[in-house]
Amino acid sequence: MSIKNKVVIITGASSGIGEAAAKLLAEKGAKMVLGARREDRLARLAEEIKSNGGQAVYRVTDVVNPEDSQQLVQLAKDTFGGVDVIFLNAGIMPNSPLSQLKMDEWNLMVDVNIKGVLNGIAAVLPTFTSQKSGHIITTSSVAGLKAYPGGAVYGATKWAVRDLMEVLRMESAQEGTNIRTATIYPAAIHTELLDTISDKNTSEGMTALYEQYGITPDRVAHVVAFAIDQPEDTNINEFTIGPTSQPW
């Protein structure tokens, strides 16, 4: 199924994987609906897409707020007449040892990484169920596949996303709603995730790791495009992607 003319919503679109995916999908003819918290970055990205011949609109979106996700979906409908794909990409990674008891950061990760995904699913699911088609893509992490010291709570949120998306896929098949799902598990990808780490030792260790192995977010964007471009009767529901040189 061609990407061209599909209406694609992306959260966390102002940088990293979300920004790279928005640019690539727009180049392939998708109609982009961009959500993130930083309006200046969103405006700049939308303008770049339009100046290159693409279509894009944006709305300032905090995925922790359910109404923001609902209004982002409504923007897609009002502007382009519907929704075909939602890429729930917003996430944070303020890793630290559990012994540091950074409970505010734990709670924020749960709010953004789990509730943010749930809010996006809730906002789009009635539309996808009604039209009996749609594609929900999420960014998890290799920390959603295996455990890493320093990443207990982050990993727990990403394991939760893994289970959530698998059950969504199964229920859609049982209910005959034809909703496709894809969960992406990136390893060391150069994004702004490291900027959220407040624990000094964890930050230094993660920074060194990413400096040694990290690859650019456009590598993940191509995986997103590949998932969307499959025939409607074909669902590739999991992708693990990382640097060839990283022993993740």
C-alpha positions as CSV (number, residue, x, y, z in Angstrom):
1,M,0.0,0.0,0.0
2,S,1.5,3.3,-1.0
3,I,2.4,5.9,1.6
4,K,1.2,8.6,-0.8
5,N,-1.8,10.6,0.3
6,K,-2.1,8.8,3.7
7,V,-2.8,11.0,6.6
8,V,-0.2,10.4,9.3
9,I,-0.1,11.8,12.8
10,I,3.2,11.9,14.7
11,T,3.6,12.8,18.3
12,G,7.1,13.8,19.6
13,A,7.5,15.3,16.1
14,S,9.7,18.2,16.9
15,S,13.0,16.3,17.0
16,G,14.8,13.0,16.7
17,I,12.9,10.0,15.3
18,G,9.6,11.9,15.0
19,E,11.1,14.8,13.0
20,A,13.0,12.4,10.7
21,A,9.9,10.3,10.1
22,A,7.8,13.4,9.3
23,K,10.3,14.6,6.7
24,L,10.7,11.2,5.1
25,L,6.9,10.4,5.0
26,A,6.2,13.9,3.6
27,E,8.7,13.3,0.8
28,K,6.8,10.1,0.0
29,G,3.6,12.0,-0.3
30,A,2.0,11.5,3.1
31,K,-0.1,14.3,4.6
32,M,1.5,15.1,7.9
33,V,-0.1,16.1,11.2
34,L,2.6,17.0,13.7
35,G,2.3,17.2,17.5
36,A,4.8,18.1,20.2
37,R,5.2,20.6,23.0
38,R,7.6,23.0,21.3
39,E,5.7,25.2,18.9
40,D,8.7,26.9,17.4
41,R,10.2,23.6,16.4
42,L,6.9,22.3,15.0
43,A,6.3,25.5,13.0
44,R,9.8,25.3,11.5
45,L,9.4,21.6,10.6
46,A,6.0,22.2,9.0
47,E,7.3,25.1,7.0
48,E,10.3,23.0,5.8
49,I,8.0,20.2,4.7
50,K,5.7,22.6,2.8
51,S,8.7,24.4,1.2
52,N,9.8,21.0,-0.2
53,G,6.3,20.5,-1.8
54,G,4.8,18.5,1.0
55,Q,1.7,18.9,3.2
56,A,1.8,19.5,6.9
57,V,-0.1,21.0,9.8
58,Y,0.8,21.0,13.5
59,R,-0.7,21.5,16.9
60,V,1.1,22.0,20.2
61,T,0.5,18.7,22.0
62,D,1.3,17.4,25.5
63,V,0.6,13.6,25.3
64,V,0.0,13.5,29.0
65,N,-3.2,15.5,28.4
66,P,-5.9,13.3,26.8
67,E,-7.6,16.3,25.3
68,D,-4.5,17.2,23.4
69,S,-4.3,13.9,21.7
70,Q,-8.0,14.1,20.8
71,Q,-7.6,17.5,19.3
72,L,-4.6,16.4,17.3
73,V,-6.8,13.6,15.8
74,Q,-9.5,16.2,15.1
75,L,-7.0,18.5,13.4
76,A,-6.2,15.6,11.0
77,K,-9.9,15.1,10.2
78,D,-10.6,18.8,9.8
79,T,-7.6,19.4,7.6
80,F,-7.3,16.3,5.5
81,G,-10.6,14.5,6.0
82,G,-9.5,11.5,8.1
83,V,-6.6,9.6,9.7
84,D,-4.7,6.5,8.3
85,V,-1.7,6.2,10.6
86,I,-0.7,7.5,14.1
87,F,2.9,7.2,15.2
88,L,3.0,7.5,19.0
89,N,6.6,8.5,19.3
90,A,6.8,10.9,22.3
91,G,8.9,9.6,25.1
92,I,11.4,10.5,27.8
93,M,14.3,8.6,29.4
94,P,15.5,10.1,32.7
95,N,17.4,7.0,33.7
96,S,18.9,6.5,37.2
97,P,19.6,3.7,39.7
98,L,16.5,2.9,41.7
99,S,18.5,3.7,44.9
100,Q,18.5,7.3,43.9
101,L,14.7,7.4,44.5
102,K,13.9,9.9,41.8
103,M,10.2,9.4,42.2
104,D,9.2,12.5,40.3
105,E,11.1,11.3,37.2
106,W,9.5,7.8,37.7
107,N,6.0,9.3,37.7
108,L,6.8,11.5,34.7
109,M,8.0,8.5,32.7
110,V,4.8,6.6,33.5
111,D,2.8,9.6,32.4
112,V,4.5,10.2,29.1
113,N,5.7,6.8,28.1
114,I,2.6,4.7,29.1
115,K,-0.3,7.1,29.6
116,G,0.8,9.2,26.6
117,V,0.6,6.1,24.4
118,L,-2.8,5.2,25.9
119,N,-4.1,8.7,25.3
120,G,-3.1,8.5,21.6
121,I,-4.7,5.1,21.2
122,A,-7.9,6.3,22.9
123,A,-8.0,9.3,20.7
124,V,-7.8,7.4,17.4
125,L,-9.3,4.1,18.1
126,P,-13.0,5.1,17.6
127,T,-12.1,6.4,14.1
128,F,-10.1,3.3,13.2
129,T,-12.7,1.0,14.6
130,S,-15.5,2.8,12.7
131,Q,-13.6,2.8,9.3
132,K,-12.3,-0.8,9.9
133,S,-8.8,0.3,9.0
134,G,-5.8,2.2,10.5
135,H,-2.3,1.8,11.6
136,I,-0.9,2.5,15.1
137,I,2.9,2.6,15.5
138,T,4.8,3.2,18.7
139,T,8.4,3.8,19.7
140,S,9.4,1.4,22.5
141,S,13.1,0.6,23.1
142,V,15.5,-2.3,23.4
143,A,14.9,-1.6,27.1
144,G,11.4,-2.9,26.4
145,L,13.0,-6.3,25.4
146,K,15.8,-6.7,28.0
147,A,16.8,-5.3,31.4
148,Y,19.5,-2.7,31.9
149,P,20.9,-1.5,35.2
150,G,19.9,2.2,35.6
151,G,16.9,1.8,33.4
152,A,14.4,0.0,35.6
153,V,11.5,2.4,35.4
154,Y,12.2,3.4,31.8
155,G,12.4,-0.2,30.8
156,A,9.2,-1.0,32.7
157,T,7.3,1.7,30.7
158,K,8.7,0.3,27.5
159,W,7.8,-3.3,28.4
160,A,4.3,-2.0,29.1
161,V,4.1,-0.5,25.6
162,R,5.2,-3.9,24.2
163,D,2.4,-5.8,25.9
164,L,-0.2,-3.1,25.2
165,M,0.5,-3.1,21.4
166,E,0.5,-6.9,21.2
167,V,-2.8,-7.1,22.8
168,L,-4.2,-4.3,20.6
169,R,-3.0,-6.3,17.6
170,M,-4.7,-9.5,18.8
171,E,-8.0,-7.8,19.8
172,S,-8.2,-6.0,16.4
173,A,-7.8,-9.3,14.6
174,Q,-10.5,-10.9,16.8
175,E,-12.9,-8.0,16.4
176,G,-12.3,-7.7,12.6
177,T,-11.3,-4.1,12.7
178,N,-8.2,-4.5,10.5
179,I,-6.1,-2.2,12.7
180,R,-2.4,-2.8,12.0
181,T,0.2,-2.3,14.8
182,A,4.0,-1.8,14.8
183,T,6.2,-1.5,17.8
184,I,9.8,-0.3,17.2
185,Y,12.6,-1.1,19.6
186,P,15.5,1.3,19.0
187,A,18.9,0.9,20.5
188,A,21.5,3.8,20.5
189,I,19.9,6.4,18.2
190,H,21.0,10.0,18.3
191,T,18.0,11.9,19.7
192,E,17.3,14.2,22.7
193,L,16.6,11.4,25.1
194,L,19.9,11.8,26.9
195,D,19.0,15.4,27.7
196,T,16.4,14.2,30.2
197,I,18.9,12.3,32.4
198,S,19.6,14.2,35.6
199,D,21.7,11.5,37.4
200,K,25.3,12.5,36.7
201,N,26.9,9.0,36.5
202,T,24.1,7.6,34.4
203,S,24.3,10.6,32.0
204,E,28.0,10.2,31.6
205,G,27.7,6.5,30.9
206,M,24.9,6.8,28.4
207,T,26.6,9.7,26.7
208,A,29.7,7.7,26.2
209,L,27.7,4.7,24.9
210,Y,25.8,6.9,22.3
211,E,29.0,8.7,21.3
212,Q,30.6,5.3,20.5
213,Y,27.7,3.6,18.8
214,G,24.9,5.9,18.0
215,I,23.3,6.2,14.5
216,T,21.0,8.9,13.1
217,P,17.2,8.9,13.6
218,D,16.6,8.7,9.8
219,R,17.5,5.0,10.1
220,V,14.4,4.5,12.2
221,A,12.3,6.7,9.9
222,H,12.9,4.3,7.1
223,V,11.6,1.4,9.3
224,V,8.4,3.4,10.0
225,A,8.0,4.0,6.2
226,F,8.5,0.3,5.5
227,A,5.8,-0.7,8.0
228,I,3.3,1.8,6.6
229,D,4.1,0.7,3.0
230,Q,3.1,-2.9,3.5
231,P,-0.2,-4.2,1.9
232,E,-3.2,-3.6,4.1
233,D,-3.6,-7.3,4.7
234,T,0.0,-7.6,6.1
235,N,1.1,-6.6,9.5
236,I,4.7,-6.5,10.7
237,N,4.2,-5.8,14.3
238,E,7.8,-5.6,15.7
239,F,11.1,-4.1,14.6
240,T,14.3,-4.1,16.6
241,I,16.8,-1.6,15.2
242,G,20.2,-0.3,16.3
243,P,23.8,0.2,15.3
244,T,25.5,-2.8,13.7
245,S,28.5,-2.2,16.0
246,Q,26.5,-2.0,19.3
247,P,26.3,-5.3,21.3
248,W,22.8,-4.5,22.5
